[in-house]
Amino acid sequence: MTANTPDNVGKTIKGNSKRQQILVIARKIIDEQGYQELSFNHIASQLEVRKSNVQYYFPSKQSLMNALIDEARNYTDKDLFRGEADLDIDPEKTFMRYVSDCVGSLFKSSDRNFFRNLFWLATYDDKIADDVKQLYKAYIDDLTRLITLLNPYISIEECRAKATIIVSLYEGLGVVVDTDLQLSSSEKLIEATHQSALMIAKQA
């Protein structure tokens, strides 16, 4: 077993930092230019490193996409559920933060581009299709958990149904917004969507 020396720790931190930089650039390319423009050469050029440096962390394009999907799926683990106490003290505040930061990403322009590319890829790639399903399942699982705290007198099946409706609400609005760019910058529409989600969650 490798000793946890200061040098090894430093290398690990540096490696994690480089891996994160690659993911940030890859996501930016997909958001702004589409999946077709994503390549190791393009990423390497942006980071001013060799192509082999990128492939050291991600040997294939598939592994890179899997990492991007995992990042989206694991977002709540890092930011939302910091402790059970947060949920019990103010579940409504936690719910609103979640729909704004996580599920609401389906509504944000850059994230819509990312998800649009994912959906397109999912029609050709079974692994990515499964990853997308797992991402949606994570959203629905998290919302179900929050709704059980907001609305403790209804069944878990009803909570899950509400969670599914809320995810569909944001996804559907994302599609509508694509047809009218003025809507994407409408703070009133975004806030109304969050309030509608809360109303659905709390309704008996």
N, C-alpha and C positions, 0 to 999 in steps of 0.2 A: 504494500500500500504506500502511495506517495505521501511523504511528510508534508504537513501543512505549513511550510516555511513562508516567510515574508515574500520571497521571490515567487513562489508558486501562487500565493494569494494575489500578488500584483499581476501575474500573467493571466490569471482567471478573470480579474476585473477588467484588464485591457481587452481580453478576448470577448467578454460579454458586451463591452462598449462597442467594439467593432461589429459584432453581430447585430447589435441594435441599430447601428448606423446603416448597415446594409438593409435592414427591414424598413427603416424610415425612407430611404431612397427608393426602394422597390415599391413601397406603398405610394409614394409621390408620383412615380412614373405611371403606375396604374391609374391613379386618380386623374392625372392631367392628360395622359396620352393614350391610355388603354393598355390592355394586357399584351396586345400584339407588339408593342414597343418595349416590353420588358425583356431584357437579356442581360447576361453576365457582363458582356462588353459594355453595355450602357451603364450599368451600375458601377463597374470598375472605373469608367471614365468620370462619372460624377464624383466618386470618392478619391480619384487620382491614385488608384492602386492597380496592381496587376489583376487580370481576370482570375488567375489561380488563387489569389488572396480571397476573393469572393467565394469561389468554389470550395475552399478549405472549410468554410462554415456551412455552405449549402451546396452539396455535390450535384444536385439536380434542380431544375426549375420546379419540379413537383415538391421537393423538400422545402423550397423557399415559399411556395404558396401555402403549404401546410402550416408553416411557421406563422405566416400572416393571419391565417384563419384562427390558429390557436391563440394569437395575441388578442384578436377580437373576442374570442370566446372566454378567455381568462381575465378580461378587463374587470369584471365585477369582483373576482377574487382579490384583486389588488386594491380596488378602490371602494367598492360598495359595502361589502359585508366585513367591516373592520372589526366588529365585535357584536355579539348577541345583544349587549346592552343598548347599542344604538337603535336596534330594531324595536326593542321593547319600550324605550323612552319616547320615541317619536316616529312611529311607523309611517305616518303620513309624510313627514319631511323626507324620510328615507325613500319612500315610494316616488315622490316628486323628483328627487335627485336622480333616481334610477331612470325614470322615463326620459328625463332631460339629457342625461349623460350617455346612457347606454342604448335603450330602445330608440330614443330620439335620433340616434346616429343614422337610422334608416331614412330620416327626413333631411339630414344635412347634405349639402350639394356634393362635397368631396367624398363623403361616405357612400352616397347613392351611386356615384361612379364606380367605387370599389365593389359594392354589392352587385351592381349591374354586370360588371365583368365576371364576378363569381357565378352569377346565375347562368350567364352564357357558357362559361367553362363547364358548369355542372351538367349541361346537356351532352357534353362529349366525354366527360371524365367521371367515372363512377366514384372514385375516391373523393374528389372535390364535392360531388353531389352529396355524399355521405357526411362530409365535413360541414357543409351548409346546413344540412338537417340537424346536425348536432349543435350548431350555432343557434339555430332557432329554438331548439329544445332547451338550451341554456337560458335564453331569454324568457321562455315560457315557464321554466322551472323557478327562476328567480322571482318573476312576477307572481306566480302562484304562492310562493312563500310569503311575499309581502302582502298579498290580498288576504291570506288567512289571518294576518294580524290586524288588518284594517276592517275585516268583515268576518269575525270569528264565529258567527252563528249560521253560516252557510256551509255546505258540504265541500270537501276538497275537489270533487268533480266540478262543482259550480265555480269554484275559485280558478280552476284550470281553464274552464271555458271562458271566463272573463279575461284571463291572461292571454289566451289565444286571440280573442277579439281585439284586445289592446295592441298586440303586435301587428295584427292585420290593419288596424286603424293607421298606424304610423307608416307601414309599408304602402298602403293605398294612397295616403296623402303624398308620399314621396313620388309616386307615379304621376299624380295630378300636378304637383309642383313642376315637374319636368315640362309640362305643356305651357306653363306660364311663369317665366323667370321672375316676375315681380312678386309672386307669392313666396319664393324662396327667401326673400329678405323681410317678410312680414312678421314682425315680432308678435303682433296681435294674434295672427293665425297660429303661430307656434305655441303661444301661451294658452290659447283656446283649446288646442289639441291636448296639452298637458292636463288642463282642467277637465276635459271630456274623459280622459283616461282615468283620472281620479274619481269622477262621478260614476263611471262604469264599475270601478273597483269597490266603491263604498255602497253602491245600490244593493238593497236586500233582494 
